[in-house]
Amino acid sequence: MKGMEYHAESESGTIAATVEPSRQKLGSLLQPGYIHLGVAKEIVPVLQDFGVDPHPVIREAGLDPSLFDDVTNVISHAALGRLLTLSVARTNCPHFGLLVGQRATILSLGLVGRLMQHCETMGDALRSLVANLSIQNRGAVPALSISDGMALFTFSVYQPETASADQISDGALAVAVNAIRSLCGADWNPGEVLLPRKAPKDVTAYKRHFRAAVRFNQESATLSFPVGDLDLRIPGADPMLRVVLEERVHQLKGRPGTEFSDDIRRLLRMRLTTHRCSAEEIALLLAMHRRTLSRRLRGCGIGYRTIANEIRFEIARQLLADTKMPLGQIAATLGYSEASAFTRAFRRWSGQPPTLWRAEDRLA
């Protein structure tokens, strides 16, 4: 996917602890690897719709059920993945994440959602979402690009070893469509929806919500729609309120606590499957010398090649576990010229070839 591209600004991220005691509020800098409940708060009513008591499921995921009383509380991305995995198992619903996102609204995106409501056009709103989602979510990254007359809104999980990345992606695209419809009218539909997951036996729920062609076993979670839609005006947008909200977002993003290494992780997760991503090219993109990039990463205790391989390994695991993409296609997606080169790299990362890893994951 080549062409114009808008990227999220980055925050730091780490693996989260198993138990989630946090009640950090929206006015605080979001901790590494965490996400404001927002959309995830809808897990509780969806479980209830299935006749499942949510409290035991939430506790089993290592969370305090009372966290879900306030949409501005936070949980780790790892815990969100565990909770979704348990929810799918308890409900026997393979599209549970879709139902969660389907219930959410633009206001589930908190301050960023309110800012989107007061942007001039749909394109401005999506670019604002891409640039600012990091104040709500420090486990996944969105991007907006333009290719061959189509706009492509993409959502990618980048936190290492997050369970149920497919469910998270389903929910993210579902709420993105809800947000766009709230801005541009209930009749808006994407042209096509791409999902990095296996096709369920029944795809009715996907077609009903997206009202568009849905393609499974894809490399990324993407909404595709005519580029002209980006110019759609947003009724009721208040330019003065937009300025106030942008200033509030700027204040939150300007606080100390970010890590440069996670900036690189987020950038690589957005670009690695569609661009050349050598250290030289990333340094050029960031308007710095290659040696400056290396020096700043050394200050974080990590090297560029290590980060790039971590992201490749994470993408590979997600595609092997959640899709039926053949190895050759996965290898090409990650920039390998041959499947054998990808197999050797995956063996170094995991200690076993990708075919065996995929087989064992399916048996787990």
C-alpha positions as CSV (number, residue, x, y, z in Angstrom):
1,M,0.0,0.0,0.0
2,K,1.9,3.0,-1.2
3,G,1.0,6.7,-1.3
4,M,0.2,9.3,1.3
5,E,0.3,8.1,4.9
6,Y,-0.5,9.6,8.3
7,H,1.0,8.0,11.4
8,A,0.2,7.9,15.1
9,E,2.6,9.7,17.5
10,S,4.2,7.3,19.8
11,E,4.2,6.5,23.5
12,S,6.1,3.8,25.4
13,G,4.9,0.2,26.0
14,T,5.9,-2.8,28.1
15,I,4.5,-6.1,29.1
16,A,1.9,-5.5,31.8
17,A,1.5,-7.3,35.1
18,T,-1.0,-10.1,35.6
19,V,-3.1,-8.4,38.3
20,E,-4.7,-5.1,37.4
21,P,-5.2,-2.8,40.5
22,S,-5.1,0.5,38.5
23,R,-7.7,3.2,38.6
24,Q,-5.7,5.7,36.8
25,K,-7.9,8.5,35.4
26,L,-8.0,10.1,31.9
27,G,-6.2,13.2,33.1
28,S,-3.1,11.2,33.9
29,L,-0.4,10.0,31.4
30,L,-1.4,6.5,30.3
31,Q,1.2,3.9,31.5
32,P,3.1,1.8,29.1
33,G,1.2,-1.2,27.7
34,Y,-2.2,0.0,29.1
35,I,-5.5,1.0,27.5
36,H,-8.4,3.1,28.9
37,L,-11.5,0.9,29.2
38,G,-13.5,2.8,26.7
39,V,-14.6,0.2,24.1
40,A,-13.6,-2.6,26.4
41,K,-16.2,-1.6,28.9
42,E,-18.8,-3.1,26.6
43,I,-17.4,-6.6,27.4
44,V,-19.6,-6.7,30.5
45,P,-23.0,-6.1,28.7
46,V,-22.1,-8.4,25.9
47,L,-21.4,-11.2,28.4
48,Q,-24.7,-10.5,30.1
49,D,-26.5,-10.7,26.7
50,F,-25.2,-14.3,26.5
51,G,-26.5,-15.0,30.1
52,V,-22.9,-15.2,31.4
53,D,-22.1,-13.6,34.8
54,P,-19.2,-11.2,33.9
55,H,-17.7,-11.0,37.4
56,P,-16.1,-14.5,37.6
57,V,-14.8,-14.1,34.0
58,I,-13.2,-10.8,34.8
59,R,-11.6,-12.1,38.0
60,E,-10.2,-15.1,36.1
61,A,-8.5,-12.7,33.8
62,G,-6.8,-11.1,36.8
63,L,-9.0,-8.0,36.9
64,D,-11.1,-6.4,39.6
65,P,-14.8,-6.3,38.3
66,S,-15.2,-2.8,39.9
67,L,-12.8,-1.4,37.3
68,F,-15.6,-1.7,34.8
69,D,-17.7,0.8,36.7
70,D,-15.8,3.7,35.3
71,V,-15.0,4.1,31.6
72,T,-11.8,6.1,32.4
73,N,-10.2,3.3,34.4
74,V,-7.3,1.5,32.7
75,I,-6.3,-2.1,32.2
76,S,-3.3,-3.7,30.5
77,H,-3.5,-4.8,26.9
78,A,-2.3,-8.2,28.0
79,A,-5.3,-8.4,30.4
80,L,-7.7,-7.3,27.7
81,G,-6.5,-10.1,25.6
82,R,-6.9,-12.7,28.4
83,L,-10.4,-11.4,29.1
84,L,-11.5,-11.6,25.5
85,T,-10.0,-15.1,25.2
86,L,-12.1,-16.2,28.3
87,S,-15.2,-14.4,27.0
88,V,-15.0,-16.2,23.6
89,A,-14.7,-19.5,25.5
90,R,-17.6,-18.8,27.9
91,T,-20.0,-17.7,25.2
92,N,-18.8,-20.0,22.4
93,C,-19.0,-16.9,20.2
94,P,-16.1,-16.6,17.7
95,H,-17.0,-13.0,16.9
96,F,-17.3,-11.8,20.5
97,G,-14.9,-8.9,19.8
98,L,-17.1,-7.7,16.9
99,L,-20.1,-7.6,19.3
100,V,-18.1,-5.5,21.8
101,G,-17.1,-3.0,19.1
102,Q,-20.6,-2.9,17.7
103,R,-22.0,-1.7,21.0
104,A,-19.4,1.0,21.4
105,T,-19.8,4.6,20.1
106,I,-17.5,7.5,19.2
107,L,-17.7,8.6,22.8
108,S,-16.1,5.3,23.8
109,L,-12.9,6.8,22.4
110,G,-13.0,9.4,25.2
111,L,-11.3,12.7,24.6
112,V,-10.1,11.6,21.1
113,G,-13.7,10.8,20.1
114,R,-15.0,14.2,21.3
115,L,-12.2,15.9,19.3
116,M,-13.3,13.9,16.2
117,Q,-16.8,15.2,16.5
118,H,-15.6,18.8,16.1
119,C,-13.2,18.2,13.2
120,E,-14.2,19.9,9.9
121,T,-14.2,16.7,7.7
122,M,-14.1,13.0,8.0
123,G,-10.5,13.0,6.9
124,D,-9.6,15.5,9.6
125,A,-11.4,13.3,12.2
126,L,-9.5,10.1,11.1
127,R,-6.2,11.9,11.0
128,S,-6.9,13.1,14.5
129,L,-7.7,9.6,15.6
130,V,-4.5,8.3,14.1
131,A,-2.4,11.1,15.6
132,N,-3.9,10.9,19.1
133,L,-5.1,7.4,19.9
134,S,-1.9,6.9,22.0
135,I,-3.5,8.9,24.9
136,Q,-6.2,6.2,25.0
137,N,-4.4,3.1,23.9
138,R,-0.7,2.2,24.2
139,G,-1.0,-1.4,22.9
140,A,-2.2,-0.9,19.3
141,V,-1.6,1.6,16.6
142,P,-3.8,3.0,13.7
143,A,-2.7,4.4,10.4
144,L,-4.4,6.1,7.4
145,S,-3.1,5.8,3.9
146,I,-4.2,6.5,0.4
147,S,-3.7,4.0,-2.5
148,D,-5.2,3.9,-6.0
149,G,-8.1,6.2,-5.2
150,M,-9.0,4.4,-1.9
151,A,-8.5,5.5,1.7
152,L,-7.2,2.7,4.0
153,F,-7.7,2.9,7.7
154,T,-5.6,0.2,9.4
155,F,-5.5,-0.9,13.0
156,S,-2.6,-3.1,14.3
157,V,-1.9,-4.6,17.7
158,Y,1.8,-4.2,18.6
159,Q,2.1,-5.3,22.3
160,P,4.1,-8.5,22.4
161,E,2.2,-11.8,22.7
162,T,-1.2,-10.2,23.2
163,A,-3.9,-12.9,23.2
164,S,-7.0,-12.5,21.1
165,A,-5.5,-10.0,18.7
166,D,-8.1,-11.0,16.2
167,Q,-10.9,-10.1,18.6
168,I,-9.3,-6.8,19.4
169,S,-9.0,-6.0,15.7
170,D,-12.6,-7.0,15.1
171,G,-13.8,-4.7,17.8
172,A,-11.5,-1.8,16.7
173,L,-12.9,-1.8,13.1
174,A,-16.5,-2.2,14.4
175,V,-16.3,0.9,16.6
176,A,-14.4,2.8,13.8
177,V,-17.3,2.2,11.5
178,N,-19.7,3.3,14.3
179,A,-17.7,6.5,14.8
180,I,-17.6,7.3,11.0
181,R,-21.4,6.8,10.7
182,S,-22.0,9.1,13.7
183,L,-20.0,11.8,11.9
184,C,-21.1,11.3,8.3
185,G,-24.5,9.6,8.6
186,A,-25.9,6.2,9.4
187,D,-26.0,5.2,5.7
188,W,-22.2,5.4,5.3
189,N,-20.5,2.0,4.5
190,P,-16.9,1.1,3.8
191,G,-16.2,-0.4,0.4
192,E,-14.4,-3.4,1.8
193,V,-13.3,-4.7,5.2
194,L,-10.1,-6.8,5.6
195,L,-9.5,-8.9,8.7
196,P,-6.4,-10.7,9.9
197,R,-8.3,-13.8,11.2
198,K,-9.7,-17.0,10.0
199,A,-13.2,-16.9,8.6
200,P,-15.9,-18.1,11.0
201,K,-18.4,-20.6,9.8
202,D,-21.1,-17.9,9.9
203,V,-20.1,-14.5,8.7
204,T,-23.6,-13.0,9.0
205,A,-22.7,-10.8,12.0
206,Y,-19.8,-9.2,10.1
207,K,-21.9,-8.5,6.9
208,R,-24.7,-7.1,9.0
209,H,-22.6,-4.6,10.9
210,F,-20.1,-3.5,8.2
211,R,-22.7,-3.7,5.3
212,A,-19.7,-4.4,2.9
213,A,-17.6,-7.1,1.5
214,V,-15.5,-8.8,4.2
215,R,-12.3,-10.6,3.4
216,F,-10.6,-12.8,6.0
217,N,-7.1,-14.2,6.3
218,Q,-5.6,-10.8,5.4
219,E,-2.3,-9.3,6.7
220,S,-4.0,-6.4,8.5
221,A,-7.3,-5.1,9.9
222,T,-8.3,-2.4,7.4
223,L,-11.3,-0.4,6.3
224,S,-11.2,0.5,2.6
225,F,-13.4,3.3,1.2
226,P,-13.3,5.9,-1.6
227,V,-10.8,8.6,-1.0
228,G,-13.5,11.2,-1.7
229,D,-15.2,10.3,1.6
230,L,-12.4,12.0,3.4
231,D,-13.8,15.3,2.3
232,L,-17.3,14.7,3.8
233,R,-18.2,17.5,6.1
234,I,-19.1,16.9,9.7
235,P,-22.4,18.6,10.7
236,G,-22.4,20.5,14.0
237,A,-18.6,20.7,14.3
238,D,-17.5,23.6,16.5
239,P,-14.1,25.1,15.5
240,M,-13.6,26.8,18.8
241,L,-14.3,23.7,20.8
242,R,-11.9,21.8,18.5
243,V,-9.2,24.2,19.5
244,V,-9.9,23.6,23.2
245,L,-9.9,19.9,22.8
246,E,-6.7,19.9,20.7
247,E,-5.0,21.9,23.4
248,R,-6.1,19.3,26.1
249,V,-4.8,16.5,23.9
250,H,-1.5,18.3,23.4
251,Q,-1.1,18.8,27.2
252,L,-1.5,15.1,27.8
253,K,0.8,14.0,25.0
254,G,3.5,16.6,26.1
255,R,4.0,15.1,29.5
256,P,7.3,13.2,30.2
257,G,7.4,9.5,30.5
258,T,7.7,8.3,26.9
259,E,10.4,5.9,25.7
260,F,12.1,6.3,22.3
261,S,12.3,2.6,21.8
262,D,8.5,2.3,21.9
263,D,8.3,5.1,19.4
264,I,10.3,2.9,17.0
265,R,8.1,-0.2,17.8
266,R,4.9,1.7,17.0
267,L,6.4,3.1,13.8
268,L,7.7,-0.3,12.7
269,R,4.3,-2.0,13.4
270,M,2.6,0.5,11.1
271,R,5.2,0.3,8.3
272,L,7.0,-3.1,8.4
273,T,4.5,-4.9,6.1
274,T,4.3,-2.2,3.5
275,H,7.6,-0.3,3.4
276,R,11.4,-0.9,3.6
277,C,12.3,-0.4,7.2
278,S,16.1,-0.4,7.5
279,A,17.6,1.6,10.3
280,E,18.8,4.1,7.8
281,E,15.4,4.6,6.4
282,I,13.7,4.9,9.8
283,A,16.4,7.4,10.8
284,L,15.7,9.4,7.6
285,L,12.0,9.3,8.4
286,L,12.6,10.7,11.8
287,A,15.0,13.4,10.4
288,M,18.0,12.2,12.4
289,H,21.3,10.6,11.6
290,R,21.6,6.8,11.8
291,R,24.2,7.1,14.6
292,T,21.8,9.3,16.5
293,L,19.1,6.6,16.2
294,S,21.5,4.0,17.5
295,R,22.7,6.2,20.4
296,R,19.1,7.0,21.5
297,L,18.2,3.3,21.4
298,R,21.3,2.3,23.3
299,G,20.1,4.7,26.0
300,C,17.0,2.6,26.2
301,G,19.1,-0.6,26.5
302,I,18.1,-2.1,23.1
303,G,19.3,-2.1,19.5
304,Y,17.4,-1.4,16.3
305,R,17.7,-5.0,14.9
306,T,16.4,-6.4,18.1
307,I,13.3,-4.2,18.0
308,A,12.7,-5.0,14.3
309,N,12.9,-8.7,14.9
310,E,10.6,-8.4,17.9
311,I,8.0,-6.8,15.7
312,R,8.5,-9.3,12.8
313,F,8.1,-12.1,15.3
314,E,4.9,-10.6,16.8
315,I,3.4,-10.1,13.3
316,A,4.4,-13.6,12.3
317,R,2.8,-15.1,15.5
318,Q,-0.5,-13.2,14.9
319,L,-0.7,-14.3,11.2
320,L,0.2,-17.9,12.0
321,A,-2.3,-18.1,14.9
322,D,-5.2,-16.1,13.6
323,T,-5.2,-16.7,9.8
324,K,-4.8,-19.4,7.3
325,M,-2.3,-17.4,5.2
326,P,0.3,-19.7,3.6
327,L,3.9,-19.4,4.8
328,G,5.1,-17.9,1.5
329,Q,2.6,-15.1,1.8
330,I,3.5,-14.4,5.5
331,A,7.2,-14.4,4.5
332,A,6.5,-11.9,1.7
333,T,4.4,-9.7,4.1
334,L,7.4,-9.5,6.4
335,G,9.8,-8.6,3.6
336,Y,11.5,-12.0,3.1
337,S,12.3,-13.0,-0.5
338,E,11.8,-16.7,0.2
339,A,9.8,-18.8,2.6
340,S,13.0,-20.6,3.6
341,A,14.5,-17.4,4.9
342,F,11.4,-16.7,7.0
343,T,11.5,-20.2,8.4
344,R,15.1,-19.9,9.5
345,A,14.4,-16.5,11.2
346,F,11.3,-17.9,12.9
347,R,13.3,-20.9,14.2
348,R,15.8,-18.5,15.7
349,W,13.1,-16.5,17.4
350,S,11.0,-19.4,18.7
351,G,13.2,-22.5,18.7
352,Q,10.9,-24.3,16.2
353,P,9.8,-23.9,12.6
354,P,6.6,-21.9,11.8
355,T,4.7,-25.0,10.6
356,L,5.2,-26.8,13.9
357,W,4.4,-23.6,15.9
358,R,1.2,-23.1,14.0
359,A,0.2,-26.8,14.5
360,E,0.9,-26.6,18.3
361,D,-1.0,-23.3,18.6
362,R,-4.1,-24.9,17.0
363,L,-3.9,-27.8,19.5
364,A,-3.5,-25.6,22.5
